[in-house]
């Protein structure tokens, strides 16, 4: 199973999505992406980093039907 992070989920107008095998890997890529593309260093703020981490989701696990949020 892979994990992914979508910039869009962070409220950014951005189609970028990073994926990885682990949360750490995805978070690392998300941090690099944010720094390079958005000029934001997530590591500047523990809150931002934690928020980004909370947005990482598991891929390959279809949302259960009828369990919508
Ligand atoms: Zn982005």
PDB file of the backbone (N, CA, C, O) and the ligand in Angstrom, with CONECT records:
HET     ZN  A 101       1
ATOM      1  N   UNK A   1       0.847  -1.199   0.000  1.00  0.00           N
ATOM      2  CA  UNK A   1       0.000   0.000   0.000  1.00  0.00           C
ATOM      3  C   UNK A   1       0.879   1.245   0.000  1.00  0.00           C
ATOM      4  O   UNK A   1       1.911   1.293   0.669  1.00  0.00           O
ATOM      5  N   UNK A   2       0.464   2.223  -0.740  1.00  0.00           N
ATOM      6  CA  UNK A   2       1.207   3.477  -0.747  1.00  0.00           C
ATOM      7  C   UNK A   2       0.411   4.556  -0.026  1.00  0.00           C
ATOM      8  O   UNK A   2      -0.791   4.429   0.210  1.00  0.00           O
ATOM      9  N   UNK A   3       1.107   5.590   0.304  1.00  0.00           N
ATOM     10  CA  UNK A   3       0.476   6.733   0.938  1.00  0.00           C
ATOM     11  C   UNK A   3       0.683   7.943   0.057  1.00  0.00           C
ATOM     12  O   UNK A   3       1.647   8.014  -0.705  1.00  0.00           O
ATOM     13  N   UNK A   4      -0.212   8.880   0.164  1.00  0.00           N
ATOM     14  CA  UNK A   4      -0.072  10.042  -0.702  1.00  0.00           C
ATOM     15  C   UNK A   4      -0.499  11.310   0.014  1.00  0.00           C
ATOM     16  O   UNK A   4      -1.237  11.295   0.999  1.00  0.00           O
ATOM     17  N   UNK A   5      -0.001  12.398  -0.528  1.00  0.00           N
ATOM     18  CA  UNK A   5      -0.351  13.706  -0.005  1.00  0.00           C
ATOM     19  C   UNK A   5      -0.712  14.587  -1.193  1.00  0.00           C
ATOM     20  O   UNK A   5       0.010  14.635  -2.189  1.00  0.00           O
ATOM     21  N   UNK A   6      -1.814  15.269  -1.076  1.00  0.00           N
ATOM     22  CA  UNK A   6      -2.236  16.177  -2.137  1.00  0.00           C
ATOM     23  C   UNK A   6      -2.198  17.602  -1.621  1.00  0.00           C
ATOM     24  O   UNK A   6      -2.771  17.925  -0.580  1.00  0.00           O
ATOM     25  N   UNK A   7      -1.518  18.435  -2.366  1.00  0.00           N
ATOM     26  CA  UNK A   7      -1.442  19.841  -2.003  1.00  0.00           C
ATOM     27  C   UNK A   7      -2.837  20.437  -1.851  1.00  0.00           C
ATOM     28  O   UNK A   7      -3.094  21.264  -0.976  1.00  0.00           O
ATOM     29  N   UNK A   8      -3.708  19.999  -2.713  1.00  0.00           N
ATOM     30  CA  UNK A   8      -5.075  20.524  -2.720  1.00  0.00           C
ATOM     31  C   UNK A   8      -5.737  20.341  -1.360  1.00  0.00           C
ATOM     32  O   UNK A   8      -6.513  21.184  -0.910  1.00  0.00           O
ATOM     33  N   UNK A   9      -5.413  19.220  -0.716  1.00  0.00           N
ATOM     34  CA  UNK A   9      -6.007  18.953   0.587  1.00  0.00           C
ATOM     35  C   UNK A   9      -5.524  19.933   1.650  1.00  0.00           C
ATOM     36  O   UNK A   9      -6.157  20.120   2.689  1.00  0.00           O
ATOM     37  N   UNK A  10      -4.391  20.547   1.360  1.00  0.00           N
ATOM     38  CA  UNK A  10      -3.849  21.524   2.305  1.00  0.00           C
ATOM     39  C   UNK A  10      -4.406  22.920   2.027  1.00  0.00           C
ATOM     40  O   UNK A  10      -4.012  23.901   2.656  1.00  0.00           O
ATOM     41  N   UNK A  11      -5.338  22.983   1.061  1.00  0.00           N
ATOM     42  CA  UNK A  11      -5.968  24.258   0.778  1.00  0.00           C
ATOM     43  C   UNK A  11      -5.231  25.077  -0.253  1.00  0.00           C
ATOM     44  O   UNK A  11      -5.536  26.251  -0.462  1.00  0.00           O
ATOM     45  N   UNK A  12      -4.246  24.451  -0.906  1.00  0.00           N
ATOM     46  CA  UNK A  12      -3.482  25.165  -1.917  1.00  0.00           C
ATOM     47  C   UNK A  12      -4.069  24.893  -3.297  1.00  0.00           C
ATOM     48  O   UNK A  12      -4.544  23.793  -3.581  1.00  0.00           O
ATOM     49  N   UNK A  13      -4.027  25.904  -4.137  1.00  0.00           N
ATOM     50  CA  UNK A  13      -4.473  25.714  -5.509  1.00  0.00           C
ATOM     51  C   UNK A  13      -3.310  25.094  -6.275  1.00  0.00           C
ATOM     52  O   UNK A  13      -2.506  25.787  -6.898  1.00  0.00           O
ATOM     53  N   UNK A  14      -3.249  23.798  -6.212  1.00  0.00           N
ATOM     54  CA  UNK A  14      -2.097  23.077  -6.732  1.00  0.00           C
ATOM     55  C   UNK A  14      -2.528  21.636  -6.984  1.00  0.00           C
ATOM     56  O   UNK A  14      -3.210  21.027  -6.160  1.00  0.00           O
ATOM     57  N   UNK A  15      -2.124  21.107  -8.121  1.00  0.00           N
ATOM     58  CA  UNK A  15      -2.534  19.758  -8.472  1.00  0.00           C
ATOM     59  C   UNK A  15      -1.494  18.715  -8.080  1.00  0.00           C
ATOM     60  O   UNK A  15      -1.650  17.526  -8.358  1.00  0.00           O
ATOM     61  N   UNK A  16      -0.456  19.169  -7.444  1.00  0.00           N
ATOM     62  CA  UNK A  16       0.625  18.241  -7.123  1.00  0.00           C
ATOM     63  C   UNK A  16       0.186  17.172  -6.125  1.00  0.00           C
ATOM     64  O   UNK A  16      -0.602  17.418  -5.212  1.00  0.00           O
ATOM     65  N   UNK A  17       0.726  15.983  -6.339  1.00  0.00           N
ATOM     66  CA  UNK A  17       0.477  14.883  -5.418  1.00  0.00           C
ATOM     67  C   UNK A  17       1.768  14.116  -5.279  1.00  0.00           C
ATOM     68  O   UNK A  17       2.418  13.795  -6.274  1.00  0.00           O
ATOM     69  N   UNK A  18       2.141  13.823  -4.059  1.00  0.00           N
ATOM     70  CA  UNK A  18       3.330  13.014  -3.852  1.00  0.00           C
ATOM     71  C   UNK A  18       2.921  11.706  -3.194  1.00  0.00           C
ATOM     72  O   UNK A  18       1.987  11.658  -2.394  1.00  0.00           O
ATOM     73  N   UNK A  19       3.631  10.658  -3.545  1.00  0.00           N
ATOM     74  CA  UNK A  19       3.319   9.356  -2.988  1.00  0.00           C
ATOM     75  C   UNK A  19       4.585   8.697  -2.469  1.00  0.00           C
ATOM     76  O   UNK A  19       5.695   9.033  -2.883  1.00  0.00           O
ATOM     77  N   UNK A  20       4.404   7.768  -1.570  1.00  0.00           N
ATOM     78  CA  UNK A  20       5.544   7.054  -1.030  1.00  0.00           C
ATOM     79  C   UNK A  20       5.082   5.824  -0.283  1.00  0.00           C
ATOM     80  O   UNK A  20       3.886   5.586  -0.113  1.00  0.00           O
ATOM     81  N   UNK A  21       6.052   5.050   0.158  1.00  0.00           N
ATOM     82  CA  UNK A  21       5.736   3.812   0.854  1.00  0.00           C
ATOM     83  C   UNK A  21       5.400   4.061   2.323  1.00  0.00           C
ATOM     84  O   UNK A  21       4.642   3.315   2.942  1.00  0.00           O
ATOM     85  N   UNK A  22       5.973   5.107   2.849  1.00  0.00           N
ATOM     86  CA  UNK A  22       5.764   5.395   4.268  1.00  0.00           C
ATOM     87  C   UNK A  22       5.360   6.850   4.450  1.00  0.00           C
ATOM     88  O   UNK A  22       5.556   7.689   3.571  1.00  0.00           O
ATOM     89  N   UNK A  23       4.791   7.122   5.616  1.00  0.00           N
ATOM     90  CA  UNK A  23       4.371   8.482   5.921  1.00  0.00           C
ATOM     91  C   UNK A  23       5.582   9.423   5.917  1.00  0.00           C
ATOM     92  O   UNK A  23       5.503  10.566   5.469  1.00  0.00           O
ATOM     93  N   UNK A  24       6.693   8.908   6.426  1.00  0.00           N
ATOM     94  CA  UNK A  24       7.902   9.728   6.485  1.00  0.00           C
ATOM     95  C   UNK A  24       8.364  10.105   5.083  1.00  0.00           C
ATOM     96  O   UNK A  24       8.775  11.238   4.833  1.00  0.00           O
ATOM     97  N   UNK A  25       8.289   9.136   4.171  1.00  0.00           N
ATOM     98  CA  UNK A  25       8.726   9.388   2.809  1.00  0.00           C
ATOM     99  C   UNK A  25       7.825  10.418   2.139  1.00  0.00           C
ATOM    100  O   UNK A  25       8.302  11.330   1.464  1.00  0.00           O
ATOM    101  N   UNK A  26       6.530  10.263   2.329  1.00  0.00           N
ATOM    102  CA  UNK A  26       5.585  11.201   1.730  1.00  0.00           C
ATOM    103  C   UNK A  26       5.772  12.587   2.319  1.00  0.00           C
ATOM    104  O   UNK A  26       5.761  13.589   1.604  1.00  0.00           O
ATOM    105  N   UNK A  27       5.943  12.630   3.624  1.00  0.00           N
ATOM    106  CA  UNK A  27       6.099  13.921   4.282  1.00  0.00           C
ATOM    107  C   UNK A  27       7.377  14.615   3.790  1.00  0.00           C
ATOM    108  O   UNK A  27       7.400  15.827   3.576  1.00  0.00           O
ATOM    109  N   UNK A  28       8.430  13.822   3.619  1.00  0.00           N
ATOM    110  CA  UNK A  28       9.679  14.385   3.118  1.00  0.00           C
ATOM    111  C   UNK A  28       9.504  14.983   1.735  1.00  0.00           C
ATOM    112  O   UNK A  28      10.021  16.062   1.443  1.00  0.00           O
ATOM    113  N   UNK A  29       8.775  14.277   0.888  1.00  0.00           N
ATOM    114  CA  UNK A  29       8.532  14.790  -0.466  1.00  0.00           C
ATOM    115  C   UNK A  29       7.626  16.005  -0.441  1.00  0.00           C
ATOM    116  O   UNK A  29       7.805  16.948  -1.212  1.00  0.00           O
ATOM    117  N   UNK A  30       6.654  15.971   0.453  1.00  0.00           N
ATOM    118  CA  UNK A  30       5.742  17.107   0.558  1.00  0.00           C
ATOM    119  C   UNK A  30       6.502  18.347   1.030  1.00  0.00           C
ATOM    120  O   UNK A  30       6.261  19.455   0.552  1.00  0.00           O
ATOM    121  N   UNK A  31       7.410  18.146   1.960  1.00  0.00           N
ATOM    122  CA  UNK A  31       8.220  19.261   2.460  1.00  0.00           C
ATOM    123  C   UNK A  31       9.075  19.833   1.339  1.00  0.00           C
ATOM    124  O   UNK A  31       9.181  21.050   1.182  1.00  0.00           O
ATOM    125  N   UNK A  32       9.687  18.941   0.558  1.00  0.00           N
ATOM    126  CA  UNK A  32      10.527  19.389  -0.556  1.00  0.00           C
ATOM    127  C   UNK A  32       9.692  20.131  -1.592  1.00  0.00           C
ATOM    128  O   UNK A  32      10.106  21.164  -2.118  1.00  0.00           O
ATOM    129  N   UNK A  33       8.518  19.593  -1.874  1.00  0.00           N
ATOM    130  CA  UNK A  33       7.629  20.224  -2.848  1.00  0.00           C
ATOM    131  C   UNK A  33       7.192  21.611  -2.370  1.00  0.00           C
ATOM    132  O   UNK A  33       7.242  22.580  -3.128  1.00  0.00           O
ATOM    133  N   UNK A  34       6.774  21.695  -1.137  1.00  0.00           N
ATOM    134  CA  UNK A  34       6.306  22.970  -0.601  1.00  0.00           C
ATOM    135  C   UNK A  34       7.413  24.023  -0.646  1.00  0.00           C
ATOM    136  O   UNK A  34       7.169  25.200  -0.910  1.00  0.00           O
ATOM    137  N   UNK A  35       8.628  23.565  -0.381  1.00  0.00           N
ATOM    138  CA  UNK A  35       9.746  24.503  -0.361  1.00  0.00           C
ATOM    139  C   UNK A  35      10.079  24.973  -1.780  1.00  0.00           C
ATOM    140  O   UNK A  35      10.313  26.157  -2.020  1.00  0.00           O
ATOM    141  N   UNK A  36      10.094  24.025  -2.706  1.00  0.00           N
ATOM    142  CA  UNK A  36      10.511  24.361  -4.066  1.00  0.00           C
ATOM    143  C   UNK A  36       9.438  25.110  -4.840  1.00  0.00           C
ATOM    144  O   UNK A  36       9.732  26.052  -5.576  1.00  0.00           O
ATOM    145  N   UNK A  37       8.199  24.686  -4.668  1.00  0.00           N
ATOM    146  CA  UNK A  37       7.122  25.237  -5.495  1.00  0.00           C
ATOM    147  C   UNK A  37       6.406  26.385  -4.812  1.00  0.00           C
ATOM    148  O   UNK A  37       6.033  27.365  -5.457  1.00  0.00           O
ATOM    149  N   UNK A  38       6.215  26.266  -3.509  1.00  0.00           N
ATOM    150  CA  UNK A  38       5.414  27.272  -2.819  1.00  0.00           C
ATOM    151  C   UNK A  38       6.239  28.216  -1.957  1.00  0.00           C
ATOM    152  O   UNK A  38       5.717  29.187  -1.410  1.00  0.00           O
ATOM    153  N   UNK A  39       7.519  27.928  -1.841  1.00  0.00           N
ATOM    154  CA  UNK A  39       8.374  28.793  -1.050  1.00  0.00           C
ATOM    155  C   UNK A  39       8.044  28.740   0.429  1.00  0.00           C
ATOM    156  O   UNK A  39       8.315  29.687   1.168  1.00  0.00           O
ATOM    157  N   UNK A  40       7.457  27.629   0.860  1.00  0.00           N
ATOM    158  CA  UNK A  40       7.095  27.462   2.265  1.00  0.00           C
ATOM    159  C   UNK A  40       7.928  26.339   2.857  1.00  0.00           C
ATOM    160  O   UNK A  40       7.996  25.239   2.309  1.00  0.00           O
ATOM    161  N   UNK A  41       8.549  26.630   3.964  1.00  0.00           N
ATOM    162  CA  UNK A  41       9.328  25.585   4.618  1.00  0.00           C
ATOM    163  C   UNK A  41       8.517  25.006   5.767  1.00  0.00           C
ATOM    164  O   UNK A  41       8.398  25.607   6.835  1.00  0.00           O
ATOM    165  N   UNK A  42       7.972  23.841   5.525  1.00  0.00           N
ATOM    166  CA  UNK A  42       7.112  23.220   6.535  1.00  0.00           C
ATOM    167  C   UNK A  42       7.871  22.909   7.818  1.00  0.00           C
ATOM    168  O   UNK A  42       7.288  22.812   8.898  1.00  0.00           O
ATOM    169  N   UNK A  43       9.176  22.755   7.676  1.00  0.00           N
ATOM    170  CA  UNK A  43       9.946  22.415   8.864  1.00  0.00           C
ATOM    171  C   UNK A  43      10.148  23.629   9.767  1.00  0.00           C
ATOM    172  O   UNK A  43      10.660  23.508  10.880  1.00  0.00           O
ATOM    173  N   UNK A  44       9.740  24.798   9.278  1.00  0.00           N
ATOM    174  CA  UNK A  44       9.807  25.991  10.108  1.00  0.00           C
ATOM    175  C   UNK A  44       8.808  25.920  11.248  1.00  0.00           C
ATOM    176  O   UNK A  44       8.995  26.518  12.309  1.00  0.00           O
ATOM    177  N   UNK A  45       7.759  25.183  11.002  1.00  0.00           N
ATOM    178  CA  UNK A  45       6.670  25.169  11.969  1.00  0.00           C
ATOM    179  C   UNK A  45       6.237  23.746  12.270  1.00  0.00           C
ATOM    180  O   UNK A  45       5.847  23.001  11.370  1.00  0.00           O
ATOM    181  N   UNK A  46       6.305  23.381  13.515  1.00  0.00           N
ATOM    182  CA  UNK A  46       5.876  22.052  13.923  1.00  0.00           C
ATOM    183  C   UNK A  46       4.379  21.872  13.612  1.00  0.00           C
ATOM    184  O   UNK A  46       3.929  20.786  13.247  1.00  0.00           O
ATOM    185  N   UNK A  47       3.636  22.953  13.766  1.00  0.00           N
ATOM    186  CA  UNK A  47       2.201  22.881  13.501  1.00  0.00           C
ATOM    187  C   UNK A  47       1.929  22.579  12.036  1.00  0.00           C
ATOM    188  O   UNK A  47       1.089  21.742  11.710  1.00  0.00           O
ATOM    189  N   UNK A  48       2.651  23.271  11.154  1.00  0.00           N
ATOM    190  CA  UNK A  48       2.481  23.047   9.726  1.00  0.00           C
ATOM    191  C   UNK A  48       2.872  21.629   9.351  1.00  0.00           C
ATOM    192  O   UNK A  48       2.170  20.962   8.590  1.00  0.00           O
ATOM    193  N   UNK A  49       3.981  21.179   9.881  1.00  0.00           N
ATOM    194  CA  UNK A  49       4.452  19.839   9.559  1.00  0.00           C
ATOM    195  C   UNK A  49       3.446  18.799  10.033  1.00  0.00           C
ATOM    196  O   UNK A  49       3.167  17.828   9.329  1.00  0.00           O
ATOM    197  N   UNK A  50       2.911  19.004  11.211  1.00  0.00           N
ATOM    198  CA  UNK A  50       1.929  18.054  11.741  1.00  0.00           C
ATOM    199  C   UNK A  50       0.646  18.095  10.919  1.00  0.00           C
ATOM    200  O   UNK A  50       0.005  17.071  10.685  1.00  0.00           O
ATOM    201  N   UNK A  51       0.288  19.293  10.488  1.00  0.00           N
ATOM    202  CA  UNK A  51      -0.920  19.425   9.669  1.00  0.00           C
ATOM    203  C   UNK A  51      -0.725  18.676   8.357  1.00  0.00           C
ATOM    204  O   UNK A  51      -1.602  17.930   7.923  1.00  0.00           O
ATOM    205  N   UNK A  52       0.417  18.878   7.736  1.00  0.00           N
ATOM    206  CA  UNK A  52       0.703  18.190   6.479  1.00  0.00           C
ATOM    207  C   UNK A  52       0.675  16.685   6.690  1.00  0.00           C
ATOM    208  O   UNK A  52       0.147  15.939   5.866  1.00  0.00           O
ATOM    209  N   UNK A  53       1.242  16.255   7.787  1.00  0.00           N
ATOM    210  CA  UNK A  53       1.286  14.818   8.071  1.00  0.00           C
ATOM    211  C   UNK A  53      -0.120  14.261   8.243  1.00  0.00           C
ATOM    212  O   UNK A  53      -0.411  13.134   7.842  1.00  0.00           O
ATOM    213  N   UNK A  54      -0.981  15.067   8.842  1.00  0.00           N
ATOM    214  CA  UNK A  54      -2.352  14.603   9.090  1.00  0.00           C
ATOM    215  C   UNK A  54      -3.136  14.461   7.792  1.00  0.00           C
ATOM    216  O   UNK A  54      -4.163  13.784   7.746  1.00  0.00           O
ATOM    217  N   UNK A  55      -2.636  15.113   6.730  1.00  0.00           N
ATOM    218  CA  UNK A  55      -3.341  15.069   5.449  1.00  0.00           C
ATOM    219  C   UNK A  55      -2.906  13.901   4.582  1.00  0.00           C
ATOM    220  O   UNK A  55      -3.489  13.638   3.530  1.00  0.00           O
ATOM    221  N   UNK A  56      -1.870  13.203   5.039  1.00  0.00           N
ATOM    222  CA  UNK A  56      -1.401  12.040   4.282  1.00  0.00           C
ATOM    223  C   UNK A  56      -2.436  10.935   4.408  1.00  0.00           C
ATOM    224  O   UNK A  56      -2.920  10.628   5.497  1.00  0.00           O
ATOM    225  N   UNK A  57      -2.758  10.349   3.272  1.00  0.00           N
ATOM    226  CA  UNK A  57      -3.779   9.311   3.291  1.00  0.00           C
ATOM    227  C   UNK A  57      -3.281   8.036   2.630  1.00  0.00           C
ATOM    228  O   UNK A  57      -2.359   8.047   1.814  1.00  0.00           O
ATOM    229  N   UNK A  58      -3.914   6.951   3.005  1.00  0.00           N
ATOM    230  CA  UNK A  58      -3.568   5.676   2.400  1.00  0.00           C
ATOM    231  C   UNK A  58      -4.205   5.559   1.027  1.00  0.00           C
ATOM    232  O   UNK A  58      -5.385   5.859   0.844  1.00  0.00           O
ATOM    233  N   UNK A  59      -3.404   5.116   0.064  1.00  0.00           N
ATOM    234  CA  UNK A  59      -3.942   4.824  -1.255  1.00  0.00           C
ATOM    235  C   UNK A  59      -4.357   3.365  -1.307  1.00  0.00           C
ATOM    236  O   UNK A  59      -4.011   2.565  -0.437  1.00  0.00           O
ATOM    237  N   UNK A  60      -5.100   3.045  -2.339  1.00  0.00           N
ATOM    238  CA  UNK A  60      -5.438   1.643  -2.556  1.00  0.00           C
ATOM    239  C   UNK A  60      -6.426   1.096  -1.562  1.00  0.00           C
ATOM    240  O   UNK A  60      -6.634  -0.114  -1.471  1.00  0.00           O
ATOM    241  N   UNK A  61      -7.024   1.978  -0.832  1.00  0.00           N
ATOM    242  CA  UNK A  61      -8.077   1.534   0.082  1.00  0.00           C
ATOM    243  C   UNK A  61      -9.339   2.311  -0.265  1.00  0.00           C
ATOM    244  O   UNK A  61      -9.534   3.432   0.205  1.00  0.00           O
ATOM    245  N   UNK A  62     -10.174   1.727  -1.070  1.00  0.00           N
ATOM    246  CA  UNK A  62     -11.369   2.441  -1.521  1.00  0.00           C
ATOM    247  C   UNK A  62     -12.237   2.854  -0.352  1.00  0.00           C
ATOM    248  O   UNK A  62     -12.385   2.115   0.622  1.00  0.00           O
ATOM    249  N   UNK A  63     -12.794   4.014  -0.457  1.00  0.00           N
ATOM    250  CA  UNK A  63     -13.689   4.463   0.594  1.00  0.00           C
ATOM    251  C   UNK A  63     -14.893   3.527   0.652  1.00  0.00           C
ATOM    252  O   UNK A  63     -15.511   3.237  -0.373  1.00  0.00           O
ATOM    253  N   UNK A  64     -15.219   3.064   1.834  1.00  0.00           N
ATOM    254  CA  UNK A  64     -16.379   2.169   1.963  1.00  0.00           C
ATOM    255  C   UNK A  64     -17.648   2.854   1.478  1.00  0.00           C
ATOM    256  O   UNK A  64     -17.900   4.017   1.793  1.00  0.00           O
ATOM    257  N   UNK A  65     -18.426   2.134   0.725  1.00  0.00           N
ATOM    258  CA  UNK A  65     -19.667   2.703   0.215  1.00  0.00           C
ATOM    259  C   UNK A  65     -20.594   3.039   1.376  1.00  0.00           C
ATOM    260  O   UNK A  65     -20.774   2.245   2.299  1.00  0.00           O
ATOM    261  N   UNK A  66     -21.161   4.198   1.309  1.00  0.00           N
ATOM    262  CA  UNK A  66     -22.125   4.571   2.327  1.00  0.00           C
ATOM    263  C   UNK A  66     -21.505   5.108   3.601  1.00  0.00           C
ATOM    264  O   UNK A  66     -22.212   5.475   4.539  1.00  0.00           O
ATOM    265  N   UNK A  67     -20.190   5.152   3.633  1.00  0.00           N
ATOM    266  CA  UNK A  67     -19.528   5.647   4.835  1.00  0.00           C
ATOM    267  C   UNK A  67     -19.021   7.064   4.618  1.00  0.00           C
ATOM    268  O   UNK A  67     -18.047   7.496   5.236  1.00  0.00           O
ATOM    269  N   UNK A  68     -19.685   7.760   3.749  1.00  0.00           N
ATOM    270  CA  UNK A  68     -19.230   9.097   3.398  1.00  0.00           C
ATOM    271  C   UNK A  68     -19.196  10.032   4.581  1.00  0.00           C
ATOM    272  O   UNK A  68     -19.936   9.878   5.552  1.00  0.00           O
ATOM    273  N   UNK A  69     -18.319  11.002   4.470  1.00  0.00           N
ATOM    274  CA  UNK A  69     -18.204  11.962   5.559  1.00  0.00           C
ATOM    275  C   UNK A  69     -18.967  13.218   5.212  1.00  0.00           C
ATOM    276  O   UNK A  69     -18.997  14.160   6.004  1.00  0.00           O
TER     277      UNK A  69
HETATM  278 ZN    ZN A 101       1.862  22.248  -4.354  1.00  0.00          ZN
END
